[in-house]
Amino acid sequence: MSKWLWWLSAGLLILNWSLAPIVGTETDIWWHLAAGQRFWQHGLELTDPYSFTEANHPWTRIDWLFQALAFPVFQQGGLSALIFMRSIALLGGAAMVAFLVQRRGRAEAWLLVLLVASIWTHSISLRPASLSLVLTTLWVLLLELARRGRPSALWCLPPLMVFWFNLHVASLAGILLLGLYSLGNALERLRAGQRPDWKWWISLGLSSLATLINPQGWKTVYYPIHFLLFKSPWRDVILEVQPPVWGTPGAWQSRLLLALSLVGAVDCWRKRELTPLLVTLVMGFLMNQAVRHQFQLCVALVPWAVLRLPGSFRAVTGVLAFLLSLQSLTALVVLQFPLSGLVRRESFSERLAAQTAQGPVGLRVFTDMNAGGYFLYHFDGRQKVFVDSRTDQVYLQPNFLAAYFEIWLGRPHALKLLDDYQVQAVVNNRLASNDSPLWSQLKQSGGWVCVSSDMIGELYVRKELAGQFVDTPMPDYLRAFLAAFPLEARGQLSEAEASWQQSLQDYPQFASAHQWLARLWTAQGRRREARRALARAEFYHAENIGLEEDWRRLGITWPRWLRSYFLPFWAI
């Protein structure tokens, strides 16, 4: 394969990975959009405009620049534009990784780029972290240029830090990396009997000062450091800041990259280069402390990661590159459009959000904090939430966290706490909390009324407010999907099939509709159509309940890792 074919293969693979369907309950993007919208309407707000529990509490605006930039993109192109920008960011980061490893053999460089990209894809989301991955890579690239004899690259770091820190808090990792490179450079020069190069330390000082150029000064710098270094009740809840295990997505790839980096760093140490070993040990330690660090810091291990393949295996990687790029191209053409459908709409209730937003101004709403961002966007500041994904402002309040879970899990004092906090509406996201006893408690209580219910959620309001909520129609895809079940129960199978097909007209990537069509066609002996529908169902939501049994019913018992390769081809 000529060199450009290797990189075409990598580009197709990474583009396909970057368009992996997004779990709908990960709704942080919606509160980022809500904050971005308010930025353009009201300027930069530094107190909480959204919740009734923390009203007017100081709000640490760590990601304000991302929000200000994301909302105009969304306004012009919707979710499709944001997903497209995310893909461009991942491809750009991969291109910089390729530049870092350009001196390696084609197969080795290709594998290293894909190894880093595969780690990144487990953190892919419509959040500031996606852009921060690219900026981390650019930062490492500039550090490596300076280490390899182009010290002028150091002067690019302070202005880059001003932009990066206002975009995402992970920029503090850049300060740590610059400090490690500066220390490594000083130790190497002292070992060689030379004077320290002060350009490194000056750049470190200026870059550190650059973090203070933000709307809230030192408080914005202190806040995330405090969260990372001191015990917070939220750290037991947020999975991203907990230590990874082997089963954590991206963990084995991160540990493989760490092993390759350690081998290369030891080799550099023998050549009297101390920086690689210093960076590898510190980054490796941090990557094993928090899941989030794996995604953010993995690229720092790439410059000296050792990967040497025997000649025969290089030929194997060529065949592998062709097969994977063919699968990726097929998936892109057949399965990935429209882009907006890659956000799973069935994971949060569009209908309930719109209905709750019709409530009175100042309505006090309790909902799942992960889905809270979706409600914030629809509320536009008119209604208020108990807590949401912006839990930054309440990290230091353990009693508040205890109250949230007491309610959400339906524990003994749940209804009393709703009274104490004067909550007026409660929204149930079935996918997040359907097993909670809270909903049966609300049903049995004489003070609450369920004013709306569907397969995705329920809306309960105080009895005296029930008349203020007008029922809103279901989205077309959900209405058609649910209409199919009574038809199927009455034996009107062709009508049920048509109804499920109709739901896909509005939402082509609705995994559950594809899955029910597959079941219907399997029972009718229409194997090819069933396999096509089931392949689409698994591609769009591999965790849908019953998929393994559906495949066995169809006579396909391949292991999931092997089956996943053929999904795009079967979906044609």
C-alpha positions as CSV (number, residue, x, y, z in Angstrom):
1,M,0.0,0.0,0.0
2,S,1.3,3.5,-0.8
3,K,1.5,5.8,2.1
4,W,-1.7,7.8,1.3
5,L,-3.7,4.6,1.3
6,W,-2.6,3.9,4.9
7,W,-3.8,7.3,5.9
8,L,-7.0,7.1,3.9
9,S,-7.8,3.9,5.8
10,A,-7.1,5.6,9.1
11,G,-9.2,8.5,8.2
12,L,-12.2,6.3,7.2
13,L,-11.9,4.4,10.5
14,I,-11.6,7.4,12.7
15,L,-14.5,9.2,10.9
16,N,-16.7,6.1,11.4
17,W,-15.7,5.9,15.1
18,S,-16.4,9.6,15.6
19,L,-20.0,9.0,14.3
20,A,-20.8,6.3,16.8
21,P,-24.3,6.8,18.1
22,I,-24.5,8.9,21.2
23,V,-26.3,7.7,24.3
24,G,-29.3,10.0,24.6
25,T,-29.2,10.3,28.4
26,E,-25.8,12.0,28.1
27,T,-27.5,15.3,27.9
28,D,-24.7,17.6,29.0
29,I,-24.7,19.2,25.6
30,W,-28.2,20.6,26.2
31,W,-27.2,22.6,29.2
32,H,-24.1,23.8,27.4
33,L,-26.4,25.0,24.6
34,A,-28.7,26.6,27.2
35,A,-25.8,28.4,28.7
36,G,-24.6,29.4,25.3
37,Q,-28.0,30.8,24.4
38,R,-28.1,32.8,27.6
39,F,-24.6,34.1,26.9
40,W,-25.7,35.6,23.6
41,Q,-28.9,36.9,25.2
42,H,-27.7,38.2,28.6
43,G,-23.9,38.2,28.5
44,L,-21.7,36.1,30.8
45,E,-23.7,35.2,34.0
46,L,-21.7,34.3,37.0
47,T,-24.6,33.3,39.3
48,D,-26.9,30.3,38.8
49,P,-29.9,31.2,36.7
50,Y,-31.3,27.7,36.5
51,S,-31.9,26.0,39.8
52,F,-34.2,26.8,42.7
53,T,-31.9,25.0,45.2
54,E,-28.9,27.1,44.3
55,A,-30.6,30.3,43.0
56,N,-28.1,33.2,42.7
57,H,-25.3,31.0,44.0
58,P,-21.9,31.8,42.4
59,W,-21.5,29.7,39.3
60,T,-17.9,28.8,38.3
61,R,-17.9,29.2,34.5
62,I,-15.2,26.8,33.5
63,D,-16.5,26.0,30.0
64,W,-18.0,29.3,29.1
65,L,-16.1,29.8,25.8
66,F,-17.2,26.4,24.5
67,Q,-20.8,27.3,25.2
68,A,-20.4,30.6,23.5
69,L,-19.0,29.0,20.4
70,A,-21.2,25.9,20.4
71,F,-24.6,27.7,20.4
72,P,-24.1,29.6,17.1
73,V,-23.0,26.3,15.4
74,F,-26.1,24.6,16.7
75,Q,-28.3,27.5,15.8
76,Q,-27.1,27.3,12.2
77,G,-26.9,23.6,11.7
78,G,-28.5,21.8,14.6
79,L,-27.2,18.6,16.1
80,S,-25.8,17.6,12.8
81,A,-23.4,20.5,12.7
82,L,-22.2,19.7,16.3
83,I,-21.6,16.1,15.4
84,F,-19.8,17.1,12.2
85,M,-17.6,19.5,14.2
86,R,-16.8,16.7,16.7
87,S,-15.7,14.5,13.8
88,I,-13.5,17.2,12.4
89,A,-11.9,17.7,15.8
90,L,-11.1,14.0,16.2
91,L,-9.7,13.8,12.6
92,G,-7.6,16.9,13.3
93,G,-6.2,15.4,16.5
94,A,-5.4,12.1,14.7
95,A,-3.6,14.0,12.0
96,M,-1.4,15.6,14.7
97,V,-0.7,12.2,16.2
98,A,0.3,11.0,12.8
99,F,2.8,14.0,12.6
100,L,4.2,12.9,15.9
101,V,4.9,9.4,14.7
102,Q,5.8,10.3,11.1
103,R,9.3,8.8,11.4
104,R,7.9,5.3,12.2
105,G,7.1,2.6,9.6
106,R,3.8,2.9,7.9
107,A,2.2,0.0,9.7
108,E,3.5,1.0,13.1
109,A,2.4,4.7,12.7
110,W,-1.0,3.5,11.4
111,L,-1.5,1.3,14.5
112,L,-0.4,4.0,16.9
113,V,-2.7,6.5,15.4
114,L,-5.6,4.1,15.6
115,L,-4.7,3.1,19.2
116,V,-4.9,6.7,20.4
117,A,-8.1,7.3,18.4
118,S,-9.7,4.1,19.8
119,I,-9.1,5.5,23.3
120,W,-10.6,8.8,22.3
121,T,-13.7,7.3,20.8
122,H,-14.8,5.9,24.2
123,S,-15.0,9.5,25.4
124,I,-16.7,10.9,22.3
125,S,-19.5,13.1,23.2
126,L,-20.9,16.5,22.3
127,R,-19.0,18.2,25.1
128,P,-16.0,20.5,25.6
129,A,-13.8,17.4,26.2
130,S,-13.9,16.6,22.5
131,L,-12.2,19.9,21.6
132,S,-9.9,19.6,24.5
133,L,-8.5,16.3,23.2
134,V,-7.4,18.1,20.1
135,L,-5.8,21.0,22.1
136,T,-4.0,18.5,24.3
137,T,-2.5,16.9,21.1
138,L,-1.5,20.3,19.8
139,W,0.1,21.1,23.1
140,V,2.1,17.9,23.1
141,L,3.1,18.6,19.5
142,L,4.5,22.0,20.4
143,L,6.3,20.5,23.4
144,E,7.9,17.9,21.2
145,L,9.0,20.5,18.6
146,A,10.7,22.4,21.4
147,R,12.3,19.3,22.8
148,R,13.6,18.3,19.4
149,G,15.4,21.6,18.9
150,R,12.8,24.2,18.0
151,P,12.4,26.2,21.2
152,S,10.5,29.0,19.5
153,A,7.4,26.7,19.8
154,L,7.4,27.4,23.5
155,W,6.2,31.0,22.9
156,C,3.0,29.6,21.3
157,L,2.0,28.0,24.6
158,P,0.9,30.9,26.7
159,P,-1.6,32.4,24.2
160,L,-2.9,28.9,23.5
161,M,-3.4,28.4,27.2
162,V,-5.6,31.5,27.4
163,F,-8.0,30.0,24.8
164,W,-7.8,26.4,26.1
165,F,-8.4,27.3,29.8
166,N,-11.6,29.2,29.0
167,L,-12.7,26.3,26.8
168,H,-12.2,23.4,29.2
169,V,-10.7,22.7,32.6
170,A,-8.5,19.8,31.2
171,S,-6.1,22.6,30.1
172,L,-4.5,22.3,33.6
173,A,-3.0,19.0,32.3
174,G,-1.1,21.2,29.8
175,I,0.5,23.1,32.7
176,L,1.5,19.8,34.3
177,L,3.0,18.5,31.0
178,L,4.9,21.7,30.5
179,G,6.2,21.5,34.0
180,L,7.4,17.9,33.4
181,Y,9.1,18.8,30.2
182,S,10.8,21.8,31.8
183,L,12.0,19.7,34.7
184,G,13.2,17.0,32.3
185,N,15.1,19.5,30.2
186,A,16.7,21.0,33.3
187,L,17.8,17.5,34.6
188,E,19.2,16.5,31.1
189,R,21.2,19.7,30.8
190,L,22.6,19.4,34.4
191,R,23.5,15.8,33.7
192,A,25.4,17.0,30.6
193,G,27.1,19.8,32.6
194,Q,25.2,22.6,30.8
195,R,23.2,25.5,32.2
196,P,19.4,25.3,32.4
197,D,17.5,26.6,29.4
198,W,15.3,29.3,31.0
199,K,13.0,29.5,28.0
200,W,11.2,26.5,29.3
201,W,10.7,28.0,32.8
202,I,9.6,31.3,31.4
203,S,7.1,29.6,29.2
204,L,5.8,27.6,32.2
205,G,5.4,30.8,34.2
206,L,3.6,32.7,31.4
207,S,1.3,29.7,30.7
208,S,0.4,29.4,34.4
209,L,-0.4,33.1,34.6
210,A,-2.5,32.7,31.4
211,T,-5.0,30.5,33.3
212,L,-5.8,33.6,35.4
213,I,-7.1,35.4,32.3
214,N,-10.7,34.3,32.7
215,P,-13.9,35.9,34.0
216,Q,-13.5,34.7,37.6
217,G,-9.7,34.8,38.0
218,W,-8.1,32.5,40.6
219,K,-11.4,31.0,41.7
220,T,-11.7,29.2,38.3
221,V,-8.2,27.8,38.7
222,Y,-8.7,26.7,42.3
223,Y,-12.1,25.1,41.9
224,P,-11.2,22.1,39.7
225,I,-7.9,21.6,41.6
226,H,-9.8,21.4,44.9
227,F,-12.2,18.9,43.3
228,L,-9.4,16.6,42.2
229,L,-7.3,16.8,45.3
230,F,-9.9,16.9,48.1
231,K,-12.6,14.4,48.8
232,S,-15.9,15.4,47.3
233,P,-19.2,13.5,47.7
234,W,-19.8,13.8,44.0
235,R,-16.6,11.9,43.2
236,D,-18.4,8.7,44.3
237,V,-21.1,9.4,41.8
238,I,-19.3,10.6,38.7
239,L,-17.8,7.6,36.9
240,E,-15.3,9.6,34.9
241,V,-13.3,10.5,37.9
242,Q,-13.2,7.0,39.4
243,P,-10.2,4.6,38.8
244,P,-10.5,2.5,35.6
245,V,-10.6,-1.3,35.7
246,W,-9.8,-3.7,32.9
247,G,-13.5,-3.7,31.8
248,T,-13.7,0.1,31.6
249,P,-14.1,1.3,28.0
250,G,-10.7,2.3,26.6
251,A,-8.8,0.8,29.6
252,W,-6.9,-2.0,27.9
253,Q,-6.0,0.3,25.0
254,S,-4.7,2.9,27.4
255,R,-2.6,0.3,29.3
256,L,-1.2,-1.1,26.1
257,L,-0.1,2.4,25.0
258,L,1.4,2.9,28.5
259,A,3.4,-0.3,28.2
260,L,4.7,0.8,24.7
261,S,5.5,4.2,26.1
262,L,7.4,2.8,29.1
263,V,9.6,0.6,26.9
264,G,10.4,3.6,24.7
265,A,11.0,5.9,27.7
266,V,13.5,3.4,29.2
267,D,15.3,3.3,25.9
268,C,15.5,7.1,25.9
269,W,16.8,7.1,29.4
270,R,19.6,4.9,28.3
271,K,20.4,7.6,25.8
272,R,20.5,10.2,28.6
273,E,17.0,11.6,27.8
274,L,15.0,11.9,31.1
275,T,11.9,13.7,29.9
276,P,10.2,10.7,28.3
277,L,10.5,8.5,31.4
278,L,9.4,11.4,33.7
279,V,6.3,12.1,31.6
280,T,5.4,8.4,31.2
281,L,5.6,7.7,34.9
282,V,3.5,10.7,35.9
283,M,0.9,10.4,33.1
284,G,0.7,6.6,33.6
285,F,0.0,7.2,37.3
286,L,-2.8,9.7,36.6
287,M,-4.3,7.6,33.8
288,N,-4.8,4.8,36.4
289,Q,-6.4,7.2,38.9
290,A,-9.4,8.4,36.8
291,V,-11.2,7.2,33.7
292,R,-11.3,10.8,32.4
293,H,-7.4,11.0,32.5
294,Q,-7.1,8.0,30.1
295,F,-8.8,10.0,27.3
296,Q,-7.1,13.3,28.0
297,L,-3.6,12.2,28.7
298,C,-3.0,9.2,26.4
299,V,-1.6,11.3,23.6
300,A,1.3,12.4,25.9
301,L,2.6,8.9,25.7
302,V,2.8,8.7,21.9
303,P,6.1,10.4,21.0
304,W,8.4,7.7,22.2
305,A,6.0,4.7,22.3
306,V,7.9,1.7,20.8
307,L,6.1,-0.5,18.3
308,R,8.2,-2.7,16.0
309,L,6.5,-5.2,13.8
310,P,8.1,-8.1,11.9
311,G,8.0,-7.8,8.1
312,S,5.4,-10.5,7.7
313,F,3.0,-8.8,10.2
314,R,3.3,-5.6,8.2
315,A,1.6,-7.4,5.3
316,V,-1.1,-8.6,7.7
317,T,-1.8,-5.0,8.8
318,G,-2.2,-4.0,5.2
319,V,-4.9,-6.5,4.7
320,L,-6.4,-5.5,8.0
321,A,-6.4,-1.8,6.9
322,F,-8.2,-2.7,3.8
323,L,-10.9,-4.7,5.5
324,L,-11.5,-2.2,8.3
325,S,-11.6,0.7,5.8
326,L,-14.1,-1.2,3.7
327,Q,-16.3,-1.8,6.7
328,S,-16.1,1.9,7.8
329,L,-16.9,3.2,4.3
330,T,-20.0,0.9,4.2
331,A,-21.1,2.0,7.6
332,L,-20.7,5.7,6.7
333,V,-22.7,5.3,3.5
334,V,-25.4,3.0,4.7
335,L,-25.9,3.7,8.4
336,Q,-24.6,7.0,9.6
337,F,-27.0,9.5,8.1
338,P,-28.9,11.6,9.1
339,L,-26.3,12.8,11.6
340,S,-28.9,14.2,14.0
341,G,-30.3,10.7,14.5
342,L,-27.1,9.5,16.0
343,V,-28.3,11.1,19.3
344,R,-30.7,8.6,20.7
345,R,-33.9,10.5,21.0
346,E,-35.7,7.7,22.8
347,S,-33.5,8.2,25.8
348,F,-35.1,11.4,27.0
349,S,-38.7,12.7,26.6
350,E,-39.1,15.5,24.1
351,R,-42.8,15.5,24.9
352,L,-42.4,15.8,28.7
353,A,-39.8,18.5,28.4
354,A,-42.1,20.6,26.2
355,Q,-45.1,20.0,28.4
356,T,-43.2,20.9,31.6
357,A,-41.9,24.0,29.9
358,Q,-45.5,25.2,29.6
359,G,-45.8,25.3,33.3
360,P,-45.9,28.5,35.3
361,V,-42.9,30.7,35.6
362,G,-40.7,29.7,38.5
363,L,-42.0,26.1,38.5
364,R,-39.8,24.0,40.8
365,V,-39.0,20.8,38.9
366,F,-37.2,17.7,40.2
367,T,-35.7,15.4,37.6
368,D,-32.8,13.1,36.9
369,M,-29.7,15.3,37.0
370,N,-28.3,13.6,33.9
371,A,-31.4,14.6,32.0
372,G,-31.5,18.0,33.6
373,G,-29.6,19.7,30.8
374,Y,-32.3,18.8,28.3
375,F,-34.9,20.4,30.5
376,L,-32.8,23.5,31.0
377,Y,-32.6,24.1,27.3
378,H,-36.4,23.9,26.9
379,F,-37.1,25.9,30.0
380,D,-35.0,28.9,28.9
381,G,-34.7,30.0,32.5
382,R,-38.5,30.2,33.1
383,Q,-38.8,27.0,35.2
384,K,-36.2,26.0,37.7
385,V,-34.6,22.6,38.4
386,F,-33.6,20.9,41.6
387,V,-30.2,19.9,40.3
388,D,-28.7,19.1,36.9
389,S,-25.5,18.2,35.1
390,R,-23.9,21.5,36.2
391,T,-23.4,20.1,39.6
392,D,-20.1,22.0,39.8
393,Q,-21.7,24.6,42.1
394,V,-22.8,22.1,44.7
395,Y,-19.7,19.8,44.9
396,L,-19.0,20.9,48.4
397,Q,-22.5,20.2,49.8
398,P,-22.7,16.6,50.9
399,N,-26.2,17.0,52.5
400,F,-27.6,18.2,49.2
401,L,-26.3,15.1,47.4
402,A,-27.8,12.9,50.1
403,A,-31.2,14.7,49.6
404,Y,-31.1,14.2,45.8
405,F,-30.6,10.4,46.1
406,E,-33.1,10.1,48.9
407,I,-35.7,11.4,46.5
408,W,-34.5,9.9,43.3
409,L,-34.2,6.4,44.7
410,G,-37.6,6.6,46.5
411,R,-36.2,6.2,50.0
412,P,-38.4,6.6,53.1
413,H,-38.1,10.4,53.3
414,A,-38.5,11.1,49.6
415,L,-42.0,12.7,49.7
416,K,-41.1,14.7,52.8
417,L,-38.0,16.1,51.1
418,L,-40.1,17.1,48.1
419,D,-42.3,19.0,50.5
420,D,-39.3,20.5,52.3
421,Y,-37.8,21.8,49.0
422,Q,-41.3,22.9,47.8
423,V,-40.9,20.9,44.6
424,Q,-43.9,21.3,42.3
425,A,-43.2,18.9,39.5
426,V,-41.3,15.6,39.2
427,V,-40.3,14.1,35.9
428,N,-39.5,10.4,35.6
429,N,-37.0,9.3,33.0
430,R,-37.9,5.7,32.7
431,L,-34.6,4.6,31.3
432,A,-32.7,6.1,34.2
433,S,-35.0,5.3,37.2
434,N,-37.9,3.1,36.4
435,D,-37.1,0.7,39.2
436,S,-37.2,3.5,41.8
437,P,-40.1,3.2,44.4
438,L,-40.5,7.0,44.0
439,W,-43.1,6.6,41.3
440,S,-45.3,4.2,43.2
441,Q,-45.1,6.6,46.2
442,L,-46.2,9.5,44.0
443,K,-49.1,7.4,42.6
444,Q,-50.3,6.5,46.1
445,S,-50.0,10.0,47.4
446,G,-53.1,12.1,47.4
447,G,-51.1,15.3,46.7
448,W,-49.6,14.3,43.3
449,V,-51.2,13.8,39.9
450,C,-49.7,12.1,36.8
451,V,-50.6,14.5,34.0
452,S,-48.6,12.8,31.2
453,S,-47.1,9.3,30.6
454,D,-45.5,7.4,27.8
455,M,-42.9,4.7,27.3
456,I,-40.0,7.2,28.0
457,G,-41.3,8.9,31.1
458,E,-44.0,10.4,33.3
459,L,-44.8,13.9,34.6
460,Y,-46.2,14.3,38.1
461,V,-47.3,17.7,39.5
462,R,-48.9,18.9,42.6
463,K,-52.7,18.3,42.6
464,E,-53.5,22.0,42.6
465,L,-51.3,22.7,39.5
466,A,-52.7,19.8,37.4
467,G,-55.0,22.0,35.4
468,Q,-52.1,24.3,34.2
469,F,-50.5,21.6,32.0
470,V,-51.9,20.9,28.5
471,D,-51.1,17.5,27.1
472,T,-48.8,17.7,24.1
473,P,-48.7,15.2,21.2
474,M,-46.1,12.5,21.1
475,P,-43.3,12.8,18.5
476,D,-44.3,11.1,15.3
477,Y,-41.8,8.3,15.6
478,L,-43.0,7.4,19.1
479,R,-46.7,7.6,18.3
480,A,-46.3,5.3,15.3
481,F,-44.1,2.9,17.3
482,L,-46.5,2.5,20.1
483,A,-49.5,2.2,17.8
484,A,-48.0,-1.0,16.3
485,F,-48.3,-3.1,19.5
486,P,-52.1,-3.3,19.8
487,L,-52.2,-4.0,16.1
488,E,-49.8,-6.9,16.5
489,A,-51.8,-8.2,19.5
490,R,-54.9,-8.3,17.3
491,G,-53.1,-10.3,14.7
492,Q,-53.0,-7.3,12.2
493,L,-49.4,-8.0,11.4
494,S,-49.1,-6.1,8.1
495,E,-50.6,-3.0,9.8
496,A,-48.2,-3.4,12.7
497,E,-45.3,-3.7,10.3
498,A,-46.4,-0.6,8.4
499,S,-46.7,1.3,11.7
500,W,-43.1,0.4,12.8
501,Q,-41.9,1.3,9.3
502,Q,-43.7,4.7,9.7
503,S,-41.8,5.4,12.9
504,L,-38.6,5.0,11.0
505,Q,-39.6,7.7,8.5
506,D,-39.3,10.3,11.2
507,Y,-36.4,8.6,13.0
508,P,-34.4,6.3,10.7
509,Q,-32.0,5.3,13.5
510,F,-34.6,4.2,16.0
511,A,-33.1,0.9,17.3
512,S,-36.2,-0.4,19.0
513,A,-38.3,-0.1,15.8
514,H,-35.7,-2.0,13.8
515,Q,-35.6,-4.7,16.5
516,W,-39.3,-5.2,16.6
517,L,-39.4,-5.4,12.8
518,A,-36.7,-8.0,13.0
519,R,-38.7,-10.1,15.4
520,L,-41.8,-9.9,13.2
521,W,-39.9,-10.9,10.1
522,T,-38.0,-13.7,11.9
523,A,-41.4,-15.2,12.9
524,Q,-42.5,-14.9,9.3
525,G,-39.4,-16.6,8.0
526,R,-38.2,-13.5,6.2
527,R,-34.6,-14.1,7.3
528,R,-32.8,-11.6,5.0
529,E,-35.0,-8.7,6.0
530,A,-34.8,-9.8,9.7
531,R,-31.0,-9.8,9.6
532,R,-31.0,-6.4,7.9
533,A,-33.2,-4.9,10.6
534,L,-31.4,-6.6,13.5
535,A,-28.0,-5.4,12.2
536,R,-29.3,-1.8,12.2
537,A,-30.8,-2.3,15.7
538,E,-27.5,-3.4,17.1
539,F,-25.5,-0.8,15.3
540,Y,-27.6,2.0,16.7
541,H,-27.9,0.6,20.2
542,A,-25.9,-2.5,21.0
543,E,-27.3,-2.6,24.6
544,N,-30.9,-3.0,23.6
545,I,-32.5,-5.7,25.7
546,G,-32.9,-9.1,24.0
547,L,-30.5,-8.6,21.0
548,E,-28.5,-11.7,21.7
549,E,-31.7,-13.8,21.9
550,D,-32.9,-12.2,18.7
551,W,-29.7,-13.2,16.9
552,R,-30.0,-16.8,18.2
553,R,-33.6,-17.0,17.1
554,L,-32.3,-16.0,13.6
555,G,-29.7,-18.8,13.8
556,I,-26.6,-16.5,14.1
557,T,-24.6,-17.4,17.2
558,W,-21.3,-15.6,16.4
559,P,-19.5,-13.8,19.2
560,R,-20.4,-10.1,19.4
561,W,-17.0,-8.8,18.5
562,L,-17.0,-10.8,15.2
563,R,-20.6,-10.1,14.5
564,S,-20.1,-6.3,14.9
565,Y,-17.7,-6.3,11.9
566,F,-20.4,-7.6,9.5
567,L,-23.3,-5.3,10.8
568,P,-22.8,-2.6,8.1
569,F,-22.8,-5.3,5.3
570,W,-25.8,-7.1,6.7
571,A,-27.6,-3.7,7.0
572,I,-27.6,-3.1,3.2
